[in-house]
């Protein structure tokens, strides 16, 4: 007769979040004052480890997100941006919506003069996708 294994405990099924996971869950975009207000300059940030999940299949999607912006009065704090981007890891979201949502959240947190978010998604099923959205502050 085969002996059955005990059912897993709730702690085994749902272990407590690790410190990095807690930081991701509570993460939001933060900013600090632009050190050179009035001087137009461009900031380019590359995030090569973006992941999310396909809302139809559940398969993981991988991308490089490039955020390019001209700051106005504030600039984004990089650690908060990293944690924010990592928050997409378990989200079921299309490529198009992910890139547009990143832009919306960025503009809300750190209103730039201009911005561009590009999502360069790794090929899956012989299909490569590049999604780009731009923003320009109204005059």
VEXDO-317989 format. One record per residue: x, y, z of N, C-alpha, C in turn; residue number from 1. Coordinates in nm, 3 decimals, padded with zeros to 5 digits. Last residue first. Layout:
N
       nx       ny       nz      cax      cay      caz       cx       cy       cz    n
        X        Y        Z        X        Y        Z        X        Y        Z  NUM
...
REM end
This chain:
139
       nx       ny       nz      cax      cay      caz       cx       cy       cz    n
   00.100   07.298  -02.438   00.151   07.435  -02.421   00.063   07.518  -02.332  139
   00.127   06.970  -02.297   00.051   07.073  -02.370   00.108   07.212  -02.340  138
   00.408   06.763  -02.338   00.331   06.848  -02.247   00.256   06.953  -02.327  137
   00.381   06.470  -02.518   00.437   06.604  -02.517   00.347   06.691  -02.432  136
   00.462   06.131  -02.565   00.385   06.231  -02.492   00.458   06.364  -02.506  135
   00.433   05.813  -02.734   00.500   05.940  -02.705   00.403   06.034  -02.633  134
   00.509   05.468  -02.751   00.410   05.572  -02.726   00.485   05.700  -02.689  133
   00.560   05.166  -02.922   00.616   05.294  -02.880   00.504   05.395  -02.862  132
   00.645   04.832  -02.945   00.537   04.926  -02.917   00.601   05.053  -02.865  131
   00.728   04.567  -03.141   00.784   04.690  -03.085   00.668   04.787  -03.069  130
   00.752   04.216  -03.162   00.668   04.336  -03.153   00.744   04.448  -03.085  129
   00.783   03.929  -03.360   00.853   04.030  -03.281   00.767   04.155  -03.278  128
   00.709   03.593  -03.388   00.655   03.729  -03.399   00.730   03.820  -03.304  127
   00.761   03.325  -03.352   00.813   03.388  -03.473   00.757   03.529  -03.496  126
   00.675   03.276  -03.092   00.599   03.221  -03.204   00.635   03.288  -03.336  125
   00.813   03.573  -02.991   00.746   03.452  -02.942   00.660   03.402  -03.057  124
   01.082   03.800  -02.943   00.996   03.722  -03.031   00.938   03.600  -02.958  123
   01.051   04.048  -02.685   01.124   03.934  -02.744   01.029   03.853  -02.832  122
   00.962   04.385  -02.741   00.927   04.253  -02.688   01.001   04.143  -02.762  121
   01.029   04.682  -02.648   01.084   04.594  -02.751   01.069   04.451  -02.699  120
   00.859   04.963  -02.589   00.865   04.825  -02.544   00.909   04.738  -02.659  119
   00.925   05.293  -02.507   00.934   05.192  -02.611   00.943   05.055  -02.545  118
   00.809   05.608  -02.446   00.828   05.475  -02.386   00.822   05.375  -02.500  117
   00.899   05.940  -02.423   00.875   05.829  -02.514   00.902   05.700  -02.437  116
   00.816   06.282  -02.351   00.854   06.147  -02.311   00.822   06.049  -02.423  115
   00.858   06.621  -02.243   00.836   06.523  -02.350   00.876   06.386  -02.295  114
   00.841   06.733  -01.991   00.812   06.817  -02.107   00.779   06.728  -02.226  113
   00.669   06.519  -01.750   00.785   06.566  -01.827   00.743   06.667  -01.933  112
   00.550   06.465  -01.436   00.511   06.527  -01.563   00.631   06.585  -01.640  111
   00.554   06.210  -01.274   00.670   06.295  -01.305   00.644   06.371  -01.435  110
   00.315   06.070  -01.238   00.409   06.084  -01.127   00.513   06.193  -01.150  109
   00.184   06.085  -01.489   00.115   06.126  -01.367   00.212   06.154  -01.253  108
   00.379   05.982  -01.658   00.335   06.121  -01.677   00.263   06.171  -01.552  107
   00.389   05.717  -01.559   00.507   05.803  -01.555   00.467   05.950  -01.565  106
   00.133   05.619  -01.611   00.180   05.627  -01.473   00.300   05.720  -01.460  105
   00.131   05.636  -01.896   00.031   05.706  -01.814   00.080   05.725  -01.670  104
   00.350   05.465  -01.963   00.351   05.608  -01.996   00.253   05.685  -01.909  103
   00.253   05.222  -01.863   00.379   05.276  -01.812   00.386   05.425  -01.841  102
   00.029   05.194  -02.028   00.011   05.213  -01.884   00.137   05.268  -01.819  101
   00.149   05.155  -02.281   00.063   05.272  -02.258   00.043   05.299  -02.108  100
   00.280   04.912  -02.233   00.358   05.031  -02.269   00.276   05.158  -02.245   99
   00.058   04.745  -02.170   00.170   04.762  -02.077   00.246   04.890  -02.107   98
  -00.102   04.752  -02.400  -00.151   04.812  -02.276  -00.038   04.836  -02.177   97
   00.065   04.618  -02.584   00.020   04.755  -02.611  -00.024   04.823  -02.482   96
   00.095   04.366  -02.467   00.212   04.451  -02.493   00.171   04.597  -02.506   95
  -00.153   04.298  -02.213  -00.102   04.295  -02.350   00.019   04.388  -02.363   94
  -00.128   04.120  -01.907  -00.145   04.248  -01.976  -00.086   04.238  -02.116   93
  -00.126   04.002  -01.600  -00.173   03.958  -01.732  -00.210   04.085  -01.808   92
   00.153   04.031  -01.387   00.031   04.090  -01.443   00.000   04.030  -01.580   91
   00.389   03.963  -01.269   00.279   03.866  -01.260   00.148   03.920  -01.315   90
   00.557   04.185  -01.341   00.601   04.046  -01.355   00.486   03.946  -01.356   89
   00.511   04.446  -01.286   00.440   04.388  -01.401   00.464   04.238  -01.414   88
   00.681   04.525  -01.085   00.543   04.496  -01.049   00.461   04.439  -01.164   87
   00.912   04.607  -01.203   00.907   04.468  -01.157   00.765   04.428  -01.115   86
   00.848   04.877  -01.236   00.856   04.790  -01.354   00.847   04.644  -01.313   85
   00.868   04.959  -00.963   00.744   04.975  -01.039   00.742   04.880  -01.158   84
   01.138   04.910  -00.912   01.036   04.836  -00.838   00.901   04.843  -00.910   83
   01.254   05.096  -01.094   01.286   04.952  -01.101   01.178   04.869  -01.032   82
   01.151   05.335  -00.995   01.118   05.292  -01.131   01.143   05.143  -01.147   81
   01.274   05.346  -00.747   01.128   05.336  -00.752   01.082   05.291  -00.890   80
   01.538   05.373  -00.830   01.498   05.252  -00.756   01.347   05.236  -00.760   79
   01.535   05.629  -00.962   01.557   05.504  -01.036   01.514   05.379  -00.960   78
   01.300   05.883  -00.960   01.400   05.815  -00.879   01.413   05.673  -00.932   77
   01.252   06.122  -01.217   01.211   05.999  -01.151   01.329   05.938  -01.076   76
   01.240   06.476  -01.163   01.296   06.359  -01.231   01.257   06.236  -01.151   75
   01.058   06.787  -01.213   01.101   06.671  -01.135   01.163   06.565  -01.225   74
   00.997   06.987  -01.393   01.037   07.027  -01.258   01.088   06.912  -01.172   73
   01.079   06.825  -01.658   01.032   06.961  -01.633   01.081   06.999  -01.494   72
   01.295   06.621  -01.864   01.232   06.658  -01.738   01.182   06.802  -01.739   71
   01.235   06.434  -02.132   01.293   06.564  -02.102   01.223   06.613  -01.975   70
   01.299   06.079  -02.168   01.218   06.195  -02.135   01.301   06.319  -02.114   69
   01.255   05.746  -02.242   01.333   05.864  -02.276   01.245   05.984  -02.246   68
   01.274   05.417  -02.161   01.203   05.540  -02.125   01.297   05.656  -02.154   67
   01.243   05.103  -02.285   01.328   05.222  -02.288   01.241   05.343  -02.264   66
   01.233   04.770  -02.197   01.158   04.895  -02.195   01.260   05.008  -02.194   65
   01.253   04.468  -02.345   01.336   04.578  -02.299   01.251   04.703  -02.310   64
   01.065   04.179  -02.241   01.089   04.297  -02.322   01.200   04.382  -02.262   63
   00.868   03.883  -02.246   00.991   03.951  -02.205   01.015   04.069  -02.297   62
   00.596   03.703  -02.115   00.649   03.789  -02.221   00.768   03.863  -02.164   61
   00.479   03.376  -02.032   00.553   03.498  -01.999   00.596   03.571  -02.126   60
   00.139   03.273  -02.092   00.282   03.257  -02.114   00.354   03.386  -02.077   59
  -00.128   03.315  -02.082  -00.059   03.305  -01.954   00.091   03.286  -01.968   58
  -00.283   03.355  -02.308  -00.223   03.223  -02.286  -00.164   03.205  -02.147   57
  -00.394   03.613  -02.267  -00.470   03.507  -02.333  -00.415   03.369  -02.301   56
  -00.222   03.796  -02.156  -00.355   03.784  -02.097  -00.439   03.671  -02.158   55
   00.109   03.704  -02.086   00.009   03.719  -02.192  -00.129   03.701  -02.131   54
   00.275   03.881  -01.828   00.215   03.757  -01.878   00.113   03.789  -01.985   53
   00.602   04.034  -01.816   00.460   04.034  -01.784   00.406   03.901  -01.838   52
   00.917   04.189  -01.760   00.836   04.070  -01.785   00.692   04.099  -01.746   51
   01.221   04.349  -01.836   01.077   04.361  -01.817   01.010   04.228  -01.847   50
   01.498   04.391  -01.838   01.444   04.267  -01.780   01.295   04.275  -01.754   49
   01.612   04.632  -01.923   01.618   04.516  -02.012   01.555   04.388  -01.958   48
   01.548   04.944  -01.935   01.510   04.841  -01.839   01.501   04.709  -01.916   47
   01.709   05.248  -01.969   01.683   05.119  -02.031   01.658   05.016  -01.921   46
   01.652   05.586  -02.001   01.664   05.477  -01.905   01.624   05.349  -01.976   45
   01.764   05.901  -02.071   01.726   05.773  -02.132   01.755   05.662  -02.032   44
   01.687   06.239  -02.072   01.724   06.126  -01.988   01.675   06.000  -02.058   43
   01.790   06.549  -02.205   01.721   06.422  -02.225   01.777   06.317  -02.131   42
   01.718   06.890  -02.125   01.811   06.780  -02.146   01.730   06.652  -02.149   41
   01.677   07.234  -02.099   01.625   07.110  -02.158   01.738   07.008  -02.177   40
   01.677   07.406  -01.811   01.772   07.360  -01.912   01.716   07.232  -01.972   39
   01.476   07.443  -01.626   01.497   07.547  -01.726   01.597   07.509  -01.833   38
   01.647   07.278  -01.359   01.522   07.325  -01.421   01.552   07.439  -01.519   37
   01.843   07.075  -01.271   01.869   07.178  -01.372   01.740   07.224  -01.438   36
   01.751   06.887  -01.092   01.866   06.968  -01.051   01.898   07.081  -01.149   35
   01.415   06.846  -01.017   01.510   06.850  -01.128   01.628   06.939  -01.087   34
   01.332   06.686  -00.710   01.341   06.807  -00.792   01.449   06.795  -00.900   33
   01.213   06.345  -00.750   01.283   06.449  -00.674   01.301   06.569  -00.766   32
   00.966   06.081  -00.716   01.046   06.179  -00.790   01.125   06.267  -00.694   31
   00.842   05.747  -00.750   00.871   05.867  -00.672   00.965   05.955  -00.752   30
   00.604   05.503  -00.818   00.702   05.596  -00.874   00.717   05.717  -00.784   29
   00.590   05.246  -00.573   00.525   05.341  -00.662   00.631   05.440  -00.708   28
   00.568   04.930  -00.405   00.641   05.028  -00.485   00.552   05.119  -00.568   27
   00.462   04.724  -00.269   00.435   04.857  -00.216   00.499   04.968  -00.300   26
   00.552   04.509  -00.423   00.409   04.526  -00.399   00.378   04.669  -00.354   25
   00.832   04.544  -00.405   00.765   04.553  -00.534   00.617   04.581  -00.515   24
   00.876   04.500  -00.133   00.912   04.630  -00.191   00.842   04.650  -00.325   23
   00.799   04.233  -00.111   00.725   04.335  -00.037   00.752   04.474  -00.095   22
   00.998   04.118  -00.270   00.858   04.109  -00.314   00.772   04.212  -00.241   21
   01.220   04.169  -00.108   01.211   04.228  -00.242   01.069   04.226  -00.296   20
   01.162   04.016   00.121   01.172   04.162   00.131   01.164   04.230  -00.006   19
   00.904   03.771   00.045   01.043   03.808   00.071   01.053   03.960   00.069   18
   00.595   03.684   00.194   00.670   03.754   00.089   00.812   03.784   00.136   17
   00.546   03.355   00.326   00.549   03.501   00.341   00.634   03.564   00.230   16
   00.394   03.107   00.109   00.499   03.151   00.201   00.497   03.304   00.214   15
   00.151   02.933   00.054   00.162   03.079   00.044   00.268   03.129   00.142   14
   00.203   02.662   00.095   00.132   02.706  -00.025   00.152   02.855  -00.051   13
   00.331   02.664   00.340   00.400   02.606   00.225   00.335   02.651   00.094   12
   00.140   02.782   00.499   00.270   02.848   00.487   00.350   02.794   00.368   11
  -00.066   02.593   00.489  -00.084   02.724   00.424   00.047   02.798   00.405   10
   00.091   02.272   00.415   00.038   02.372   00.508   00.015   02.503   00.432    9
  -00.009   02.004   00.198   00.082   02.114   00.234   00.012   02.213   00.328    8
  -00.110   01.686   00.328  -00.143   01.808   00.254  -00.047   01.920   00.295    7
   00.126   01.415   00.335   00.033   01.509   00.400   00.007   01.630   00.311    6
   00.118   01.146   00.097   00.187   01.259   00.159   00.086   01.350   00.227    5
   00.034   00.805   00.149   00.008   00.936   00.090   00.083   01.044   00.169    4
   00.187   00.499   00.074   00.160   00.599   00.177   00.139   00.735   00.112    3
   00.053   00.220  -00.085   00.133   00.341  -00.097   00.089   00.443   00.007    2
   00.082  -00.118   00.000   00.000   00.000   00.000   00.088   00.125   00.000    1
REM end
